[in-house]
Amino acid sequence: MRRLLPLIIVLLIALAAASSYLIILRRGGGWRLEIYIDGERKAAYRLETLKGLSEAITIESCGGISAIPLLGLLGSSGVDLDRNIVSSITPYGSDGYHRTVEEAYLYLFDAYIQIVEENIADYGPLRIVIAGLPRKYWVHHLVKIDVKLESWRLTLLMDGAVKKSWSVEELSAMPKVSITLNGEEAEVIPLTSLMEAAGIKIGEETTIRAISTYGASVTLSSVDIPHVYVLVIEGSAISDFGRLRLFSPGGLSLDHLVALEVSG
């Protein structure tokens, strides 16, 4: 009997999900996806609306799917992705199953809402797909995403783990150097100063991958690092660059900087 218990539990969960799926389809308006920001409902999208927003996307280990980038959907739901970062997301299935993704700003650009076209009885009409995370986070029968925001910060990772994190206020208070940027003087933080503050020594094999909240990235070698800076953005320029910008006088530029991944 003990051996049968796990199988019975799985079958009960599957039946609950299928029942929830049928109940939601029968209620007025059909299936919906609700977006909550810091506990407040901000948007609700009908399945037909999401189908109209979807595009063909290929994801490794998942293949070709019809989906909507989560970043775009959050922007449409009123999330200011220039002034805030998404600290966590919690997708919910119609059966109540949910998983919280912490430090979500490191995964958002790989997150999609899939329009399920096959095996709908198993997955429901919607599920969240997050490339790079285990499938336990790919919540099926998706009906709700709860989003938590926080003020912008810069996260430094080493060997895949968070080693250091700075708020914009902490970065603003750090010692700066003055350089010429686009013909004007700018007060900036040398990237080497951030590495020193995190207790990281730059060796010949050291590389740093700088990541934007939108998924763009640049990889810096040990030769590049001494000539790269971080600029804290203020005022109306935030809408163009986000709160942090990585650049070098030689022309390198990465807006909406959110993370530095160190290796070597």
Long-range contacts (C-beta under 8 A, 24 or more apart in sequence): 13-95, 13-97, 14-122, 16-95, 17-93, 17-94, 17-95, 17-97, 17-124, 17-140, 17-141, 18-121, 20-93, 20-94, 20-95, 20-141, 21-94, 21-120, 21-121, 21-124, 21-125, 21-141, 23-94, 24-94, 24-143, 31-124, 31-125, 31-126, 31-143, 32-143, 33-113, 33-126, 33-142, 33-143, 33-144, 33-145, 34-143, 34-144, 34-145, 35-73, 35-74, 35-77, 35-144, 35-145, 35-147, 36-144, 36-145, 36-146, 36-147, 37-77, 37-78, 37-79, 37-147, 37-149, 38-147, 38-148, 38-149, 39-146, 42-77, 42-78, 42-79, 43-76, 43-77, 43-78, 45-73, 47-115, 47-125, 47-126, 50-113, 50-115, 50-126, 51-115, 54-113, 54-115, 57-112, 59-112, 59-129, 59-131, 60-131, 61-131, 62-129, 62-131, 65-112, 65-114, 65-115, 65-129, 66-114, 66-115, 66-117, 67-112, 67-113, 67-114, 67-115, 67-129, 68-112, 68-113, 68-115, 69-109, 69-111, 69-112, 70-108, 70-111, 70-112, 70-113, 70-128, 70-145, 71-108, 71-109, 71-111, 71-214, 73-113, 74-108, 74-147, 79-147, 79-149, 81-213, 81-214, 81-242, 81-256, 82-238, 82-239, 82-242, 82-243, 82-256, 83-152, 83-238, 83-242, 83-243, 84-149, 84-150, 84-151, 84-152, 85-149, 85-150, 85-151, 85-152, 85-153, 85-213, 85-258, 86-147, 86-148, 86-149, 87-148, 87-149, 87-150, 88-147, 88-148, 89-145, 89-146, 89-147, 89-148, 90-145, 90-146, 91-128, 91-137, 91-139, 91-142, 91-144, 91-145, 91-146, 92-139, 92-142, 92-143, 92-144, 92-145, 92-146, 93-124, 93-139, 93-140, 93-141, 93-142, 93-143, 94-124, 94-141, 94-142, 94-143, 95-141, 97-139, 97-140, 97-141, 98-139, 99-136, 99-137, 99-139, 101-130, 101-133, 101-137, 103-155, 103-162, 104-147, 105-155, 105-213, 105-258, 105-259, 106-155, 106-157, 106-211, 106-258, 106-259, 107-132, 107-133, 108-213, 108-215, 109-212, 109-213, 109-214, 109-215, 110-215, 113-142, 152-242, 152-243, 152-244, 152-258, 153-258, 154-194, 154-230, 154-244, 154-257, 154-258, 154-259, 154-260, 155-258, 155-259, 155-260, 156-194, 156-198, 156-200, 156-259, 156-260, 156-262, 157-259, 157-260, 157-261, 157-262, 158-200, 158-261, 158-262, 158-263, 159-263, 163-198, 163-200, 163-262, 164-197, 164-198, 166-194, 168-232, 168-243, 168-244, 171-230, 171-232, 171-244, 172-232, 177-229, 179-229, 179-249, 180-249, 181-231, 181-247, 181-249, 186-231, 188-229, 188-230, 188-231, 189-229, 189-230, 189-231, 189-232, 190-226, 190-228, 190-229, 191-220, 191-225, 191-226, 191-228, 191-229, 191-230, 191-246, 191-260, 192-225, 192-226, 194-230, 194-260, 195-225, 195-262, 200-262, 202-226, 203-264, 205-264, 206-262, 206-263, 206-264, 207-262, 207-263, 207-264, 208-260, 208-261, 208-262, 208-263, 209-260, 209-261, 209-263, 210-246, 210-254, 210-257, 210-259, 210-260, 210-261, 211-257, 211-258, 211-259, 211-260, 211-261, 212-242, 212-254, 212-255, 212-256, 212-257, 212-258, 213-242, 213-256, 213-258, 214-256, 216-254, 216-255, 216-256, 217-254, 218-246, 218-252, 218-254, 222-264, 224-248, 224-252, 228-252, 230-257
